Amino acid sequence: MTVFLTLSIITVLLLAFDFYCYNAIISVFKNWKPSTKNFFKITYWTYTILLIIGVFCSVYFKTVLFLSLKSIILVAFFLTFVCKVCMLPFLLIDDIRRLLIKLKKSKTPNRSNKEAIAGEPISRSSFLVKAGLVTAAVPLSSLSWGIISGAYDYQVRHVKLILPNLPKAFDGIKMGQISDIHSGSFYNKTAVKGGVEMLLKEKPDFVFFTGDLVNNLTNEVKDYQDIFAKVKAPLGVYSSLGNHDYGDYYFGKENSPAKVKNLQDMIKVHQIMGYDLLMNENRRLKVDGEEIGILGIENWGTGRFPKYGKMEEAVKNTEDLPVKLLLSHDPSHWRGEVLEKYPDIDAMFSGHTHGMQFGVRLKEMQWSPVQYIYKEWAGLYQENHQQLYVNVGYGFLGYPGRVGVLPEITIFELKRA
């Protein structure tokens, strides 16, 4: 199917959906003055058409729009679409009800009955459509509040990580983790800096960053590089790459010179910020003559996500280490390879899911739609003696906010028991 044909089909479907919603709204507000109706009509369709054009330019013509403008357009489309989808069940119920009344009328010749039935749909239709509008306002308000309040509402989570084989010198040591920065989505440098200061205030002995520094291109981090370079720790900052860091979603899967340079720039940025980037390799962390292993692999994803990670290289020469901590961006790697093939990995640290930036996260329970995609999506998991921690992310992607699942800074206390 050609791009033009795809665009045509999608455009027709979107316009048909909008026409359906528009007619439903107009049918309820019949008492509007002609000037008010005309103003609503012009406003509704101008906004709708410009939004559809903007979305297609954002998706198919990547260099036409600035990144910030592209984000605004996609968010506006997302919010608008969600609201209309929430209205849809009420509109369908009303249309089905109208159809049943028409069928009943056709079988009822008595005039008085016809008049009673004919008069009935007006108030009920009005109620259903207005109920749909009210329902649509719920996600609009909550998602809007998620943008205003949730996007930069950083939460520090303290986790006690029990590692029975942990050397005595490491007992009680503090480790920090951040993940999924997605610097290309940010629009508030002051807030981002505040989150970094919250991390530093915890005074971790070493820090993990588990991937996705950008959305698509390395140059997105330019305005935030100095802020994240402030992340320092006495025993070092260790990092890994996420699926967004390779440029696959911008350049495609094939390695072009531009894509290769983009990855080289990414590696250089980690070096400039003082992060020890682990690409299928390991480091020995020594305290008072005792050692543990820090292993990091490139992205190891399932399905459509890239699989560059090579565990066989990351574990080389680590047989003698009593504890091994693994940085691996995608939590599906834990169940997909680590549990089965590498029982000597004590704990793995991931991100990737964002908790879908929407859900409920309490001490007693947590829920997000993303749990129907990822079995392990937020917090600490354990199977036999192996553990996995999934950080729900520092930044955001697509929707520039968070509802319920807030941006996370994790502080671990490593304990022998």
N, C-alpha and C positions, 0 to 999 in steps of 0.2 A: 504494500500500500504506500503510495507516494505521500510526501509531507503535505502537499497541497490538499489531497483528498482527506487525509487525517484531520487537518485543520478545519476543512469545510464541514465534516461530520460533527466534530466537537463543537464548532461554532453554532451549528443548527440546533444541536441538543441543548446547549446552554441558553440560547435565545428562546427556544420553545419552553424551557423550564421557567425562564424569567417572564415570558408572556403569560404563562399559567398563573404565576404568583401575582403579577400586575393586575390581571382581570379580577382575581379574587379580592384584592384590596379595594379596587375601584367599585366593585359590586356592593361592598359594605358601606362605603362612604358616598352614597348617591346624593346626599343633601349638600354636598360641597358646592360652592359657587363655581360657575364656569371658569373664572380666572384661577381659582384654587386648583381645580382639576387640571387645567392646562399647565400650571406651574409644576404640579406633581408629575405630570406626564413627561415634561421636558427634563426635569431633574432626574427622574427615575431612569429614563432611557439614555440620557447623556452619561450618567454615572456607570450604568451597566455596560454600554458599548465601549467606553474608554477603559473600563476595567478589564474587559475581555481582550482588547487590543494590547493593553499593558502586560497581561499575563503571557500572551503569546510572544511578545517581544522579549520578555524575561526568560522564557523557556527556550525558544528557538533561535533568538538573535542575541547571543550572550554579550556582545560588545556594544550593543546599542544603548543600554541603560547603565547608569552608575549603580554600584552595589547597593548603596543606601536607598536609592529610588526603587530599585528592584525589590528590596525587602519590604518597603512600604506597600508596593503594589500587591505582592504575593500575600502579605498579611491582610490587607483590605479585602482581597478576593476570598481568603480563607474565612474571615469573620462573616462576610456577606453570605457565602455559600452555606456555612453552618447554620446561620439564622434561617435561611430559606428552607433548608432541609428539615429543620425543627418545625416549620410551619406546615410542611407537606402532608403529614398524616391527617391534620385537621381539615385541610382542603380536600383530600381524597375522601374522608368520611362524609363531608358535606356533599360532594358530588355523587357519591354512592347513594346517599340518602335522597337527594333530588331525583336520581334515576328511579329509585324504588317508588317514590311518590308519583312520578309520571306514569309508571306502569300501573299503579293502583288507580290513578285517575282514568286511565284508558279503559279500565274494567268497571268503573263506577259512573253510570250515566246520570244519576241523580244530581241536579244542579246545586242544591244546597250542600251536598257532600263535597262537590267539586270546589265550591267557593271556600269551604272550610279548609280543605287540603291546600288549595292554592294560596290561601293567606298564611298558612302555617310556615312555609319555608323561609319567609323573610326574617323573622326574629331568630329562628334557630340557625340559619345560615350566618346571620350577623354574629351570633354568639360563638359559633365554631371558628369563624375566621378571626374574630377578635381574640379568642382563646389561643389561636395559632400565633398571632402577633405577640401576645404576652409571653407565650412559651419561647418564641424566638428571642425575646429580650433577655431571657435568663442566660443562655450561653454568651450572648453579646456582652452583657454586663460582667459576667465572671471572667471571660477571656480578656476583656478590656482591663479589668482590675489586675489580671495576671500580668499584663504588660506594664501597667503603672507601678505595681507593688512587687510582683513575684520575680521578675527577671533578675534583679540584683539583690534579692533578700537572702544573702548567703547564710547557710546554717553550718555550724561546726558540730560534727558528730564524733563522739568519743567512743572508741571500740577497744575492748580488751581482747588481745589476740593471744590465745594459749598455744604455745609451741613446746611440747614436752622435751624435745631434743635441743632446745635453745641453750647455747653456752651461757655460763653464769655471768660473764661480763656484759651480756646483752639483756639480762633480766631487768625489766623496768624502763628500757630505752624507748624513746618516743619517735614514731615515724608518721609523717604527713602524706596525704595523697590528694591530688587534684586531677581532674580528667576532663576531656571534652571542652576545651576553652572556646573553640570556634570564634576566634577573634574577628573574623569577617562579619559577624552579626552584631558586634557591640556598637553602642551609640552613646555611652556614658563613661568616659574615662575616669571620672572621680569615683564612681561606684565600683568599677573594676579594681582600681587602686585600693579602695577600702577593703575589698575581699582579700587581696594579697596581704594587707596589713593584719587582717584577722588571722590568717595562716601563720604569719611571722610571730604574732603575739603568743601563740601556743609554744613557741621555741622547740620545734621538732629537731631531733638529732640528725635525721636524714629525711628526704622527701622523694616521693614517686610522682611523676606525671605520666599518665597512661594514655596519651595520644589524642589526636584531633586538635591540633593547634589552630588550624584554619578550616574554612569550608571547602575551598577549591584551590586557591593559589597562595603561594608562600608570601607574596607581597601584602596580603591582608593583615599580617601581624605587624607591619611596619610601625603603625601608630601606638602599638601596645607592647612592643618589644622591650622597651626600657622598664615598663611596669613589671613584667614577668621576670626580667633579669634580676629584680630585687629578691626573688625567692632564693634564699641561701640557707644552708644548714651545715653544721660542723663536719658531718660525715658525708656530705655531698647531696646533689640533686640528680636523680636518675630518671631517664625518660625513654619512652618508646613511641612508635608511630601508630596512628590510627588510619582507618580506611580513607578519610578525607585528606590526609597529608600527602598523598602521592600524585594528586592532580588527575586521577582517573576520571572524575566526573566532569572535568573541563576539557581535557585533551583526548579522552578515550583510552582504551586499553593498550593500544600500540605505543611503543616508545618512540616518540619524535624528539628531535633535538631540544625543542622548547620544553617538553615534559621532563626530559633528563635534567635540564638546567634547573627547572622548578624544584626537583627533588634535591639536587645539589645545594640549592639555596636554602631549602628546608634544613638540611643537615648543618649547614653553616650557621643558621639562626640559632639552633640548639647550642652550638659551640659558643657563639657570641653571648648568649644568655647564661652560659656557665652550666648548662645541663649536660650530663654524661649520657649521650644517646646510645642505647643498646640495640644493635641491629643484628639479632641472632648471635649474641655473645653474652659474656658474663663478667662479673667483677667479684673480687673477694673483699668483703668488708671486715676490717680488723679492729678489734677493741681489746686492749690489754692482752695482746698475744693470742686471742681467740678469734675465730673467723666464722662468718656465714656467707652464703652465696646470694648474689643478686643477679638474676638472669632476665634478659629482655629479648623479645623476638619482634619481628615485624608483624604487620597485621595478619592474623589467621582467622579468616571469616568463613562462613558457610553460605551456600546459595549464591546470591549475586554479589556478595562482598569479596574483595580481593584476598587471596591467600598467598602471602609472601613469606610468612614465618617458617623457620626451619629449626625445629626443636633439637634435632640431632647436633646442630652446630652450637646452639645455646648451652647445652649441657656438657660440652667437652671439658674434661679435666676438672669436674666438680664432684667426683665420686667420694672424695674424702671429707666433704663439707657436711656437717651435722644438720644444717638447716638451709633450705633453698627457697628463696622468694622470687616469684616470677611476675614480670610485667608483661601483660598480654591484653591488648585493647578490647578485644571482643570476647565476652563471657562464654559464648558458645564453644570456644576453644577448650575450655575446661572439661566439658562433657565429651566434646568431639575427639580429643586426643590425650589431654593431660591425665585424666583419671585412668584411662585404659593402659597407656603406654609409659607413663612417667610417675610411678607411685612414690618416687623420692622427692617430688615437688611438694613442699609442705603447705604453701599458700600461694595463691595466684591473685593478682590485683588487676581489675578491669574497669571499663567505663562503657561507652558505646550506646547504651540503651536510652539515656537521658530520663529514664522512668517515663518516657513519652511526654515529659514536661506537664503531665496531667494525671491526677489521681489523688489517692489518700495515703498518707504515710504517718502512722502513729506508732507508739511503742508496742501496742498490743496487736496491731494488724496493719497491713498495707495492701493497696490495690491500685492497679493501673491497667488500662487496655493492653499495654505492652507485655503483660504477663501471659497473654495468649499467643505471643510470638516467641518470647524468651522465658525458659523455665526459671533461670536465674537472672533477675533484672535489677535488684536493688538490695544492698545490705550484705550480710554475712551468711554464707552457706557452708555446710560441712557434709562430707560423705566419707565414712570410715575415718581415717586420720588426716585426710586432705581438706583444705579449706579454700574458699573463694570469696573475695569481697568485690562487689560491684558498686562503684561510685556513680551517682546519677548525674554527675557533670557540673562544671563550673559555669559554662555558658549555655547557649541555646542555639537552635537551628530551625529555620523556617518560621514558625510562630515565635515572635520575640518576647516571650513571657513564660511564666510557669504558674500553674494552678495546683496547689496541694503538694506537688513534688518539687521542692525548692532547691536552688543550686547548693552544692555540697562541698564542704572542706572536711576531710576525714583525718582524725588524729588517732593513731593506734598506740596502745601501750603493749609492748611485747613482754609476755610473761612465760615463765617455765611451767607454772601450774596455777 
